[in-house]
Amino acid sequence: MSRELFLARKLIEAAADPYLAPAESDNAASELATFAVRFGAPEKRGYPVDVAYFERIRVDDLSAMAWLSLLESGEINDPVVPDNIPEQLFNSVADEVIRLRLVGAVLGHPRIRRDFEHALELEPAPTELANLPNCWPKFRLMRLDELSRSEGMPDDASPADGLQEFVLYLLQDGSLPARALAAAAIAPNESWREPAHRLAQNLVRSVDPDLSGYGAPFRRARV
């Protein structure tokens, strides 16, 4: 990983640790800001240190909370974390709040938001995941589609359950990229998607019966 991230990771961990005393977390955050300035990033916004790339990064280089802290602070000039990192994080934690925050953190990166805004100008109510910008949530949804067609799937792996859970996170996040992905994920008329489709239909229609605001991306998704 980048030298700055490697050197600052203990400070990032301390600043993000929910069990640390507030004074200790504040001290760590202050030291982190000082560290960033010393490495040439005065008044830096975005990632707490200057991360130019994520090559050779491993998911266990940072804790889940530290990863969330990093991801949630990304700005337009910060690189997007590779898909394998949030995928491994998602699979390694059972906490639904952390999973939801992970979805929101990835989709909240300004580059991803910008790409979705451009894509949805051309197709406001998407029905094809392939036509949406690349990002980890799209990767995960397409992976579930692959698993639904696999004959060698483990007994405890259910693409239908996985899709229903992930669509719920997308709907809870509520951002435009999240709603677009959820709409495209439930649009195909396939039996394994029906639990997720019913979930989306009930939630979206209860919030926006006319599909004129929150539900606009779902206009072509049979909801």
C-alpha positions as CSV (number, residue, x, y, z in Angstrom):
1,M,0.0,0.0,0.0
2,S,1.1,3.6,-0.1
3,R,3.8,4.6,2.4
4,E,1.6,7.3,4.0
5,L,-1.3,4.9,4.7
6,F,1.1,2.3,6.1
7,L,2.8,4.8,8.4
8,A,-0.5,6.4,9.6
9,R,-2.7,3.2,10.0
10,K,-2.3,3.1,13.8
11,L,-3.5,6.7,14.0
12,I,-6.4,5.9,11.7
13,E,-7.3,2.9,13.9
14,A,-7.3,5.0,17.0
15,A,-9.3,7.9,15.5
16,A,-11.9,5.4,14.3
17,D,-12.1,3.1,17.4
18,P,-15.6,3.4,18.8
19,Y,-14.4,1.9,22.2
20,L,-11.6,4.4,22.7
21,A,-12.0,7.2,25.2
22,P,-13.1,10.4,23.3
23,A,-10.0,12.3,24.4
24,E,-7.7,9.5,23.0
25,S,-9.7,9.5,19.7
26,D,-9.4,13.3,19.5
27,N,-5.7,13.2,20.1
28,A,-5.3,10.5,17.4
29,A,-7.3,12.6,14.9
30,S,-5.2,15.7,15.8
31,E,-2.0,13.7,15.2
32,L,-3.3,12.4,12.0
33,A,-4.0,15.9,10.7
34,T,-0.5,16.9,11.7
35,F,0.9,13.9,9.9
36,A,-1.0,14.8,6.7
37,V,0.4,18.3,6.8
38,R,3.9,17.1,7.2
39,F,3.5,14.9,4.1
40,G,2.5,18.0,2.1
41,A,-1.3,18.0,2.4
42,P,-2.2,21.2,4.3
43,E,-5.9,21.6,5.0
44,K,-6.4,18.3,3.4
45,R,-9.9,17.1,2.7
46,G,-10.8,13.5,1.8
47,Y,-8.7,10.6,3.0
48,P,-6.9,11.4,6.2
49,V,-3.6,10.8,4.5
50,D,-2.4,11.2,0.9
51,V,-3.2,7.8,-0.7
52,A,-2.2,7.7,-4.3
53,Y,-2.9,4.0,-4.9
54,F,-4.0,0.8,-3.3
55,E,-1.7,-1.7,-4.9
56,R,-0.7,-4.6,-2.6
57,I,-3.3,-3.5,-0.1
58,R,-4.8,-6.3,2.0
59,V,-8.2,-6.1,3.8
60,D,-6.6,-7.0,7.1
61,D,-4.2,-4.1,6.9
62,L,-7.0,-2.0,8.6
63,S,-9.9,-2.9,10.8
64,A,-13.5,-2.7,9.5
65,M,-14.0,0.5,11.4
66,A,-10.8,2.1,10.1
67,W,-11.8,1.1,6.5
68,L,-15.2,2.7,7.0
69,S,-13.5,5.9,8.3
70,L,-11.3,5.9,5.2
71,L,-14.0,5.2,2.7
72,E,-16.5,7.6,4.1
73,S,-14.0,10.5,3.8
74,G,-13.1,10.0,0.1
75,E,-13.1,13.1,-2.1
76,I,-13.0,13.5,-5.9
77,N,-9.2,13.3,-6.2
78,D,-8.9,10.3,-3.9
79,P,-8.6,6.9,-5.6
80,V,-11.5,4.4,-5.4
81,V,-10.8,1.4,-3.2
82,P,-10.5,-1.8,-5.3
83,D,-13.6,-4.0,-5.3
84,N,-11.9,-6.9,-3.6
85,I,-11.5,-4.8,-0.4
86,P,-15.2,-4.0,0.3
87,E,-16.2,-7.5,-0.9
88,Q,-13.9,-9.2,1.6
89,L,-15.0,-6.7,4.3
90,F,-18.7,-7.4,3.6
91,N,-18.1,-11.1,3.8
92,S,-16.0,-10.9,7.0
93,V,-18.5,-9.0,9.2
94,A,-22.0,-10.1,10.2
95,D,-23.0,-6.7,11.7
96,E,-25.8,-5.3,9.4
97,V,-25.0,-1.7,10.4
98,I,-21.4,-2.1,9.3
99,R,-22.6,-3.7,6.1
100,L,-25.0,-0.9,5.4
101,R,-22.3,1.7,6.1
102,L,-20.0,-0.1,3.7
103,V,-22.5,0.1,0.9
104,G,-23.1,3.8,1.5
105,A,-19.4,4.6,1.9
106,V,-18.5,3.0,-1.5
107,L,-21.4,4.6,-3.3
108,G,-20.7,7.9,-1.6
109,H,-17.3,8.4,-3.4
110,P,-17.7,11.6,-5.5
111,R,-16.3,9.8,-8.6
112,I,-18.9,7.1,-8.4
113,R,-21.8,9.5,-7.7
114,R,-20.7,11.6,-10.8
115,D,-20.5,8.5,-13.0
116,F,-24.0,7.5,-11.9
117,E,-25.4,11.0,-12.5
118,H,-24.1,10.9,-16.1
119,A,-25.4,7.4,-16.7
120,L,-28.8,8.1,-15.3
121,E,-29.2,11.2,-17.5
122,L,-29.2,8.8,-20.5
123,E,-31.3,6.1,-18.7
124,P,-33.2,7.4,-15.7
125,A,-34.9,4.1,-15.0
126,P,-32.3,1.4,-15.6
127,T,-33.1,-2.3,-16.1
128,E,-29.6,-3.6,-17.0
129,L,-26.8,-3.7,-14.4
130,A,-24.3,-4.0,-17.2
131,N,-25.2,-0.4,-18.3
132,L,-24.5,1.1,-15.0
133,P,-21.1,2.4,-13.9
134,N,-18.6,-0.1,-12.4
135,C,-18.4,-0.2,-8.6
136,W,-18.3,-2.8,-5.9
137,P,-22.1,-3.0,-5.3
138,K,-22.6,-3.6,-9.0
139,F,-19.8,-6.3,-8.9
140,R,-21.6,-8.0,-6.0
141,L,-25.0,-7.9,-7.6
142,M,-23.5,-9.5,-10.8
143,R,-21.7,-12.1,-8.8
144,L,-25.1,-13.1,-7.2
145,D,-26.5,-13.4,-10.7
146,E,-23.6,-15.7,-11.6
147,L,-24.2,-17.8,-8.5
148,S,-27.9,-18.2,-9.3
149,R,-26.8,-20.0,-12.5
150,S,-24.2,-22.2,-10.8
151,E,-24.9,-25.9,-10.3
152,G,-22.1,-26.3,-7.8
153,M,-23.3,-23.7,-5.3
154,P,-22.8,-24.6,-1.6
155,D,-25.9,-25.6,0.3
156,D,-25.7,-22.6,2.6
157,A,-25.3,-20.0,-0.2
158,S,-28.6,-18.6,-1.5
159,P,-28.4,-15.9,-4.2
160,A,-32.0,-15.1,-3.5
161,D,-31.3,-14.3,0.2
162,G,-28.1,-12.5,-0.7
163,L,-30.0,-10.3,-3.2
164,Q,-32.8,-9.6,-0.8
165,E,-30.3,-8.5,1.9
166,F,-28.3,-6.3,-0.5
167,V,-31.3,-4.7,-2.1
168,L,-32.5,-3.8,1.4
169,Y,-29.1,-2.1,2.1
170,L,-29.4,-0.2,-1.2
171,L,-32.9,1.0,-0.4
172,Q,-31.9,2.0,3.1
173,D,-28.9,4.0,1.8
174,G,-31.3,5.7,-0.5
175,S,-28.8,7.6,-2.7
176,L,-29.4,7.8,-6.4
177,P,-26.7,5.3,-7.3
178,A,-28.1,2.9,-4.7
179,R,-31.7,3.2,-6.0
180,A,-30.5,2.8,-9.6
181,L,-28.6,-0.4,-8.7
182,A,-31.6,-1.8,-6.8
183,A,-33.9,-1.1,-9.7
184,A,-31.7,-2.8,-12.2
185,A,-31.1,-5.8,-9.9
186,I,-34.8,-6.6,-9.5
187,A,-35.9,-5.7,-13.0
188,P,-35.3,-9.1,-14.7
189,N,-38.4,-11.4,-14.4
190,E,-36.6,-14.4,-12.8
191,S,-38.0,-16.4,-10.0
192,W,-34.9,-16.2,-7.7
193,R,-35.2,-12.4,-7.8
194,E,-38.9,-12.4,-6.6
195,P,-38.2,-12.0,-2.8
196,A,-36.0,-9.0,-3.5
197,H,-38.6,-7.7,-6.0
198,R,-41.5,-7.9,-3.4
199,L,-39.3,-6.2,-0.8
200,A,-38.5,-3.3,-3.1
201,Q,-42.1,-3.1,-4.3
202,N,-43.5,-2.8,-0.8
203,L,-40.9,-0.3,0.4
204,V,-40.7,1.9,-2.7
205,R,-44.5,2.1,-3.2
206,S,-45.0,2.9,0.5
207,V,-42.5,5.8,0.3
208,D,-43.4,7.1,-3.2
209,P,-46.6,5.6,-4.6
210,D,-46.4,7.5,-7.9
211,L,-42.7,6.8,-8.5
212,S,-42.1,10.5,-9.0
213,G,-39.3,11.1,-6.6
214,Y,-37.5,8.4,-4.6
215,G,-39.1,5.7,-6.7
216,A,-38.3,7.2,-10.1
217,P,-35.5,4.7,-11.0
218,F,-38.0,1.9,-10.5
219,R,-40.5,2.9,-13.2
220,R,-39.4,0.1,-15.5
221,A,-38.7,-2.5,-12.7
222,R,-42.3,-3.9,-12.4
223,V,-42.8,-2.4,-8.9
